[in-house]
Amino acid sequence: HAHRRIDVYRRCTFTLTKIDHHHTIVTVVPNACYRDTVAVHRYSSLDQLNSVQNMLLLHVYQAVADSTVLTAIAIAVGLLSVAVMAAKTAPLDALGAGLCPDLWFGYTPERLNGWYGEIGEDGCTMYQKVAHWDLFPYMFSYTILLGSILVRVARSTKCPQAIAHVMSATLIMDIIESNVQLRGCKIYPNGRLDDRLVAIGSAANRMKWILFGVALASIPVMLFLGRGRKGKESASKKQ
């Protein structure tokens, strides 16, 4: 195991102890008169990467929530994305194969691969156009819009703004799901999706809807908690 000592700034010394490929112990020792405390932190490099990505999206949500113009743009883009998505799915719906897998709640290999057979090669071509629009800009438009709404509600009710990360997780699940389904369309009719890949897509599909439900449900919950806090604050002021 590797040990490295790094003197950073004048106030503290960092000692890094590598545990394995993904984990490192970081010991922070304040120098001289700053040696009041010694902090030891363990972190995963993969967790740090995910944290950075989530924070970037949170900054986007906050920027939209802070700006009336950006909020108006997010609403306009969201409505436009929904309208275009409806226009793109209309020919696919006309084939009579039922709802797209995106709107299901999980699926089996037989059901998903059977759906490709029901829509045929022309339907698979149509779905590819739908999926490409779904991947961008549709997914990002609803993620940013709802994320900014969660930030606004969290601020007004004094709840943690980190609740908006639920939409970031929803976006990731949606991307995984759509890419699996898109892959199935691309290899049809010459190939069939592997059962393990279908299982990943199905799990992502279920998680997407669960997380989306959590995001929507958190809005009235935060409003309820915020009302309770205001009631307690007004009561304490009267006393």
RABEL-V316506 format. One record per residue. N is the residue number from 1. PHI is phi in radians with two decimals (* if undefined). NEAR is the number of other C-alpha atoms within 10 Angstrom. Layout:
n={N/N}
phi={PHI/PHI}
near={NEAR/NEAR}
This chain:
n={1/2/3/4/5/6/7/8/9/10/11/12/13/14/15/16/17/18/19/20/21/22/23/24/25/26/27/28/29/30/31/32/33/34/35/36/37/38/39/40/41/42/43/44/45/46/47/48/49/50/51/52/53/54/55/56/57/58/59/60/61/62/63/64/65/66/67/68/69/70/71/72/73/74/75/76/77/78/79/80/81/82/83/84/85/86/87/88/89/90/91/92/93/94/95/96/97/98/99/100/101/102/103/104/105/106/107/108/109/110/111/112/113/114/115/116/117/118/119/120/121/122/123/124/125/126/127/128/129/130/131/132/133/134/135/136/137/138/139/140/141/142/143/144/145/146/147/148/149/150/151/152/153/154/155/156/157/158/159/160/161/162/163/164/165/166/167/168/169/170/171/172/173/174/175/176/177/178/179/180/181/182/183/184/185/186/187/188/189/190/191/192/193/194/195/196/197/198/199/200/201/202/203/204/205/206/207/208/209/210/211/212/213/214/215/216/217/218/219/220/221/222/223/224/225/226/227/228/229/230/231/232/233/234/235/236/237/238/239}
phi={*/-1.52/-2.16/-2.40/-1.96/-2.20/-1.58/-2.09/1.07/-1.73/-1.67/-2.69/-2.13/-1.83/-2.05/-1.80/-2.10/-1.38/-1.58/-2.68/-1.09/-1.95/-2.18/-2.49/-1.64/-1.98/-1.87/-1.91/-2.00/-1.07/-1.51/0.81/-1.28/-1.64/-1.44/-1.43/-2.46/-2.21/-1.85/-2.08/-2.20/-1.98/-2.52/-1.80/-1.09/-1.20/-1.12/-1.12/-1.11/-1.10/-1.10/-1.10/-1.09/-1.12/-1.16/-1.08/-1.16/-1.08/-1.10/-1.14/-1.02/-1.16/-1.13/-1.17/-1.13/-1.38/-2.02/-1.14/-1.12/-1.13/-1.12/-1.10/-1.14/-1.08/-1.15/-1.09/-1.13/-1.09/-1.13/-1.11/-1.10/-1.12/-1.12/-1.16/-1.08/-1.09/-1.17/-1.31/-1.48/-1.01/-1.09/-1.22/-1.14/-1.18/-1.29/1.38/-1.62/1.57/-1.17/-1.17/-0.99/-1.03/-1.68/-1.42/-2.05/1.43/-2.82/-1.74/-1.00/-1.13/-1.21/-1.19/-1.15/-1.18/-1.13/-1.08/-1.16/-1.24/-1.54/1.26/-1.15/-1.13/-1.14/-1.14/-1.13/-1.10/-1.15/-1.05/-1.16/-1.11/-1.15/-1.13/-1.20/-1.10/-1.12/-2.82/-1.80/-0.97/-1.03/-1.22/-1.16/-1.27/-1.14/-1.17/-1.11/-1.22/-1.09/-1.20/-1.14/-1.09/-1.12/-1.05/-1.16/-1.07/-1.15/-1.21/-1.84/1.03/-1.75/-1.10/-1.20/-1.09/-1.01/-1.15/-1.10/-1.04/-1.24/-1.12/-1.16/-1.06/-1.06/-1.08/-1.10/-1.14/-1.12/-1.09/-1.01/-1.13/-1.20/-1.12/-1.16/-1.13/-1.06/-1.08/-1.19/-1.22/-1.63/-1.28/-1.69/-1.44/-2.49/-2.32/-1.07/-1.13/-1.02/-1.18/-1.18/-1.11/-1.10/-1.13/-1.09/-1.15/-1.11/-1.13/-1.08/-1.12/-1.11/-1.01/-1.24/-1.12/-1.15/-1.10/-1.13/-1.09/-1.07/-1.18/-1.19/-1.20/-1.13/-1.13/-1.11/-1.12/-1.09/-1.14/-1.12/-1.12/-1.13/-1.13/-1.14/-1.10/-1.12/-1.18/-1.17/-1.17/-1.19/-1.19/-1.15/-1.14/-1.26}
near={7/9/12/10/12/12/13/10/9/10/14/17/16/19/16/16/17/15/13/10/8/11/15/19/17/18/18/21/19/17/14/10/7/12/12/9/9/12/10/12/10/12/12/14/13/10/12/11/11/12/13/11/12/19/15/13/20/23/12/16/26/20/15/23/23/14/11/11/11/14/19/13/15/22/17/14/18/21/15/15/21/17/11/14/17/13/12/17/17/11/13/21/15/11/13/10/16/13/12/15/18/19/11/12/15/22/17/13/18/11/12/20/22/14/19/21/16/15/21/17/16/12/20/24/16/18/23/19/14/22/21/14/16/21/16/12/15/21/18/19/22/20/24/26/24/22/27/27/20/29/26/21/20/21/15/13/20/15/17/13/18/14/19/26/22/22/29/22/17/23/21/14/22/22/20/19/26/22/16/18/25/19/14/22/28/16/13/17/14/6/11/17/18/11/13/10/16/22/17/15/27/26/17/23/25/20/20/26/19/13/19/19/13/15/21/14/11/18/18/12/12/21/17/12/14/19/14/12/14/13/11/12/12/10/10/9/7/7/6}
